[in-house]
Amino acid sequence: MTFHAAIDIMPLPSLLDPQGKAVSNNMSNVGLPQIGEVRIGKHITLTVEADDAEAARALVSQACEKLLANPIMEGFTFMIEEVETA
């Protein structure tokens, strides 16, 4: 079975996000002073071949833990959906 995974990797809440801070500080400069507390991360999509959704979840979790996210600085969440075949 083929699954599609959508992964969001974000800096841990306790860590400074310099890129997000720079964007937050400049929102008023572009006429958006109502927006603040910006955090910037990564969004990754991939496909997974697995026997079932649980196996696909395990593979995506391993990919995040071993390669895609730095566990010292980042956390991750993901969603899995089966790809419909014609």
GULOTI-159131 format. One record per residue: residue in one letter; residue number from 1; x, y, z of N, C-alpha, C in turn. Coordinates in steps of 0.02 Angstrom, whole numbers, plus 50000, padded with zeros to 5 digits. Layout:
+---------+-----+-------+-------+-------+-------+-------+-------+-------+-------+-------+
! residuo ! num !  n_xx !  n_yy !  n_zz ! ca_xx ! ca_yy ! ca_zz !  c_xx !  c_yy !  c_zz !
+---------+-----+-------+-------+-------+-------+-------+-------+-------+-------+-------+
!       A ! NUM !     X !     Y !     Z !     X !     Y !     Z !     X !     Y !     Z !
...
+---------+-----+-------+-------+-------+-------+-------+-------+-------+-------+-------+
//
This chain:
+---------+-----+-------+-------+-------+-------+-------+-------+-------+-------+-------+
! residuo ! num !  n_xx !  n_yy !  n_zz ! ca_xx ! ca_yy ! ca_zz !  c_xx !  c_yy !  c_zz !
+---------+-----+-------+-------+-------+-------+-------+-------+-------+-------+-------+
!       M !   1 ! 50042 ! 49941 ! 50000 ! 50000 ! 50000 ! 50000 ! 50045 ! 50062 ! 50000 !
!       T !   2 ! 50019 ! 50115 ! 49969 ! 50056 ! 50178 ! 49967 ! 50021 ! 50229 ! 50010 !
!       F !   3 ! 50061 ! 50265 ! 50049 ! 50034 ! 50316 ! 50094 ! 50070 ! 50382 ! 50080 !
!       H !   4 ! 50034 ! 50436 ! 50092 ! 50062 ! 50503 ! 50087 ! 50070 ! 50529 ! 50158 !
!       A !   5 ! 50128 ! 50557 ! 50173 ! 50141 ! 50586 ! 50239 ! 50154 ! 50661 ! 50232 !
!       A !   6 ! 50124 ! 50699 ! 50277 ! 50136 ! 50771 ! 50281 ! 50165 ! 50784 ! 50350 !
!       I !   7 ! 50227 ! 50809 ! 50352 ! 50265 ! 50816 ! 50414 ! 50278 ! 50890 ! 50428 !
!       D !   8 ! 50266 ! 50911 ! 50489 ! 50282 ! 50979 ! 50511 ! 50336 ! 50974 ! 50564 !
!       I !   9 ! 50391 ! 51009 ! 50553 ! 50447 ! 51011 ! 50601 ! 50454 ! 51083 ! 50624 !
!       M !  10 ! 50451 ! 51091 ! 50690 ! 50454 ! 51159 ! 50719 ! 50506 ! 51162 ! 50774 !
!       P !  11 ! 50535 ! 51221 ! 50785 ! 50580 ! 51228 ! 50842 ! 50543 ! 51214 ! 50907 !
!       L !  12 ! 50578 ! 51185 ! 50955 ! 50546 ! 51172 ! 51020 ! 50523 ! 51238 ! 51050 !
!       P !  13 ! 50465 ! 51238 ! 51084 ! 50438 ! 51300 ! 51112 ! 50486 ! 51337 ! 51159 !
!       S !  14 ! 50529 ! 51300 ! 51193 ! 50575 ! 51331 ! 51241 ! 50636 ! 51364 ! 51208 !
!       L !  15 ! 50645 ! 51354 ! 51143 ! 50703 ! 51381 ! 51109 ! 50687 ! 51445 ! 51070 !
!       L !  16 ! 50736 ! 51488 ! 51066 ! 50730 ! 51549 ! 51026 ! 50726 ! 51530 ! 50952 !
!       D !  17 ! 50683 ! 51565 ! 50916 ! 50677 ! 51555 ! 50844 ! 50695 ! 51621 ! 50810 !
!       P !  18 ! 50760 ! 51632 ! 50795 ! 50782 ! 51696 ! 50768 ! 50746 ! 51716 ! 50704 !
!       Q !  19 ! 50734 ! 51668 ! 50660 ! 50700 ! 51684 ! 50598 ! 50628 ! 51706 ! 50612 !
!       G !  20 ! 50594 ! 51670 ! 50655 ! 50526 ! 51688 ! 50673 ! 50523 ! 51756 ! 50708 !
!       K !  21 ! 50572 ! 51769 ! 50751 ! 50576 ! 51833 ! 50787 ! 50585 ! 51891 ! 50738 !
!       A !  22 ! 50628 ! 51882 ! 50688 ! 50640 ! 51934 ! 50638 ! 50575 ! 51948 ! 50599 !
!       V !  23 ! 50539 ! 51896 ! 50581 ! 50476 ! 51906 ! 50545 ! 50426 ! 51940 ! 50591 !
!       S !  24 ! 50420 ! 51918 ! 50654 ! 50374 ! 51950 ! 50702 ! 50389 ! 52024 ! 50708 !
!       N !  25 ! 50452 ! 52041 ! 50715 ! 50472 ! 52110 ! 50725 ! 50456 ! 52154 ! 50665 !
!       N !  26 ! 50450 ! 52125 ! 50606 ! 50439 ! 52164 ! 50545 ! 50367 ! 52163 ! 50521 !
!       M !  27 ! 50322 ! 52129 ! 50556 ! 50252 ! 52128 ! 50535 ! 50222 ! 52199 ! 50533 !
!       S !  28 ! 50238 ! 52240 ! 50582 ! 50210 ! 52308 ! 50583 ! 50237 ! 52349 ! 50524 !
!       N !  29 ! 50298 ! 52333 ! 50501 ! 50327 ! 52369 ! 50444 ! 50290 ! 52356 ! 50379 !
!       V !  30 ! 50255 ! 52300 ! 50375 ! 50217 ! 52284 ! 50315 ! 50142 ! 52292 ! 50326 !
!       G !  31 ! 50124 ! 52330 ! 50378 ! 50054 ! 52345 ! 50390 ! 50014 ! 52292 ! 50425 !
!       L !  32 ! 50048 ! 52247 ! 50460 ! 50013 ! 52192 ! 50495 ! 50033 ! 52189 ! 50569 !
!       P !  33 ! 50021 ! 52244 ! 50606 ! 50042 ! 52244 ! 50676 ! 50002 ! 52196 ! 50721 !
!       Q !  34 ! 49947 ! 52169 ! 50696 ! 49906 ! 52123 ! 50735 ! 49937 ! 52053 ! 50739 !
!       I !  35 ! 49987 ! 52040 ! 50697 ! 50018 ! 51974 ! 50694 ! 50083 ! 51974 ! 50735 !
!       G !  36 ! 50090 ! 51925 ! 50778 ! 50151 ! 51919 ! 50818 ! 50165 ! 51846 ! 50836 !
!       E !  37 ! 50218 ! 51836 ! 50873 ! 50237 ! 51768 ! 50896 ! 50244 ! 51720 ! 50838 !
!       V !  38 ! 50279 ! 51740 ! 50785 ! 50289 ! 51697 ! 50727 ! 50343 ! 51645 ! 50744 !
!       R !  39 ! 50330 ! 51583 ! 50725 ! 50379 ! 51529 ! 50731 ! 50385 ! 51499 ! 50661 !
!       I !  40 ! 50445 ! 51487 ! 50639 ! 50456 ! 51462 ! 50571 ! 50488 ! 51393 ! 50575 !
!       G !  41 ! 50459 ! 51347 ! 50537 ! 50485 ! 51279 ! 50535 ! 50488 ! 51252 ! 50465 !
!       K !  42 ! 50482 ! 51186 ! 50458 ! 50485 ! 51153 ! 50393 ! 50423 ! 51110 ! 50383 !
!       H !  43 ! 50402 ! 51106 ! 50320 ! 50348 ! 51061 ! 50302 ! 50375 ! 51013 ! 50249 !
!       I !  44 ! 50370 ! 50949 ! 50261 ! 50398 ! 50898 ! 50217 ! 50342 ! 50849 ! 50198 !
!       T !  45 ! 50339 ! 50832 ! 50133 ! 50292 ! 50781 ! 50112 ! 50332 ! 50724 ! 50081 !
!       L !  46 ! 50306 ! 50663 ! 50089 ! 50339 ! 50605 ! 50061 ! 50289 ! 50549 ! 50052 !
!       T !  47 ! 50309 ! 50499 ! 50013 ! 50267 ! 50439 ! 50006 ! 50302 ! 50381 ! 50040 !
!       V !  48 ! 50261 ! 50335 ! 50064 ! 50286 ! 50277 ! 50101 ! 50251 ! 50215 ! 50074 !
!       E !  49 ! 50290 ! 50163 ! 50062 ! 50262 ! 50097 ! 50045 ! 50263 ! 50056 ! 50110 !
!       A !  50 ! 50204 ! 50034 ! 50130 ! 50199 ! 49994 ! 50192 ! 50138 ! 49948 ! 50188 !
!       D !  51 ! 50137 ! 49898 ! 50231 ! 50082 ! 49850 ! 50231 ! 50017 ! 49880 ! 50255 !
!       D !  52 ! 50021 ! 49928 ! 50303 ! 49961 ! 49959 ! 50330 ! 49979 ! 50028 ! 50358 !
!       A !  53 ! 49929 ! 50065 ! 50382 ! 49940 ! 50133 ! 50406 ! 49985 ! 50134 ! 50468 !
!       E !  54 ! 49979 ! 50085 ! 50511 ! 50021 ! 50083 ! 50571 ! 50095 ! 50075 ! 50553 !
!       A !  55 ! 50109 ! 50032 ! 50505 ! 50178 ! 50022 ! 50483 ! 50204 ! 50086 ! 50449 !
!       A !  56 ! 50161 ! 50120 ! 50412 ! 50181 ! 50183 ! 50380 ! 50197 ! 50235 ! 50433 !
!       R !  57 ! 50155 ! 50240 ! 50485 ! 50168 ! 50287 ! 50540 ! 50236 ! 50273 ! 50573 !
!       A !  58 ! 50250 ! 50209 ! 50584 ! 50314 ! 50191 ! 50615 ! 50373 ! 50211 ! 50572 !
!       L !  59 ! 50368 ! 50201 ! 50506 ! 50422 ! 50220 ! 50461 ! 50433 ! 50296 ! 50459 !
!       V !  60 ! 50378 ! 50333 ! 50456 ! 50383 ! 50407 ! 50455 ! 50413 ! 50432 ! 50520 !
!       S !  61 ! 50392 ! 50403 ! 50575 ! 50419 ! 50423 ! 50640 ! 50494 ! 50410 ! 50643 !
!       Q !  62 ! 50515 ! 50352 ! 50618 ! 50587 ! 50337 ! 50617 ! 50625 ! 50386 ! 50573 !
!       A !  63 ! 50597 ! 50404 ! 50515 ! 50630 ! 50452 ! 50470 ! 50638 ! 50519 ! 50505 !
!       C !  64 ! 50587 ! 50540 ! 50541 ! 50591 ! 50604 ! 50577 ! 50643 ! 50601 ! 50632 !
!       E !  65 ! 50643 ! 50547 ! 50671 ! 50689 ! 50540 ! 50727 ! 50762 ! 50532 ! 50705 !
!       K !  66 ! 50773 ! 50497 ! 50648 ! 50841 ! 50482 ! 50627 ! 50872 ! 50533 ! 50579 !
!       L !  67 ! 50829 ! 50570 ! 50542 ! 50857 ! 50612 ! 50490 ! 50824 ! 50681 ! 50483 !
!       L !  68 ! 50758 ! 50683 ! 50483 ! 50723 ! 50745 ! 50464 ! 50722 ! 50798 ! 50518 !
!       A !  69 ! 50718 ! 50778 ! 50581 ! 50714 ! 50826 ! 50636 ! 50773 ! 50818 ! 50683 !
!       N !  70 ! 50796 ! 50873 ! 50710 ! 50849 ! 50872 ! 50760 ! 50814 ! 50871 ! 50829 !
!       P !  71 ! 50813 ! 50815 ! 50864 ! 50774 ! 50809 ! 50926 ! 50798 ! 50856 ! 50982 !
!       I !  72 ! 50858 ! 50882 ! 50977 ! 50882 ! 50930 ! 51027 ! 50848 ! 50997 ! 51019 !
!       M !  73 ! 50831 ! 51015 ! 50957 ! 50805 ! 51081 ! 50943 ! 50735 ! 51082 ! 50913 !
!       E !  74 ! 50711 ! 51025 ! 50888 ! 50648 ! 51024 ! 50851 ! 50602 ! 50968 ! 50874 !
!       G !  75 ! 50538 ! 50981 ! 50865 ! 50487 ! 50930 ! 50874 ! 50452 ! 50919 ! 50808 !
!       F !  76 ! 50415 ! 50865 ! 50802 ! 50380 ! 50852 ! 50739 ! 50311 ! 50822 ! 50751 !
!       T !  77 ! 50267 ! 50835 ! 50703 ! 50202 ! 50804 ! 50700 ! 50192 ! 50783 ! 50627 !
!       F !  78 ! 50149 ! 50734 ! 50616 ! 50136 ! 50714 ! 50547 ! 50067 ! 50682 ! 50541 !
!       M !  79 ! 50043 ! 50683 ! 50479 ! 49980 ! 50650 ! 50462 ! 49994 ! 50602 ! 50405 !
!       I !  80 ! 49959 ! 50545 ! 50406 ! 49968 ! 50493 ! 50355 ! 49899 ! 50483 ! 50323 !
!       E !  81 ! 49899 ! 50477 ! 50257 ! 49837 ! 50457 ! 50222 ! 49855 ! 50408 ! 50166 !
!       E !  82 ! 49810 ! 50360 ! 50156 ! 49822 ! 50311 ! 50103 ! 49810 ! 50344 ! 50036 !
!       V !  83 ! 49854 ! 50328 ! 49988 ! 49846 ! 50354 ! 49920 ! 49801 ! 50306 ! 49883 !
!       E !  84 ! 49747 ! 50333 ! 49855 ! 49700 ! 50292 ! 49817 ! 49731 ! 50274 ! 49750 !
!       T !  85 ! 49727 ! 50211 ! 49732 ! 49753 ! 50190 ! 49667 ! 49694 ! 50179 ! 49619 !
!       A !  86 ! 49705 ! 50195 ! 49557 ! 49651 ! 50190 ! 49507 ! 49645 ! 50120 ! 49481 !
+---------+-----+-------+-------+-------+-------+-------+-------+-------+-------+-------+
//
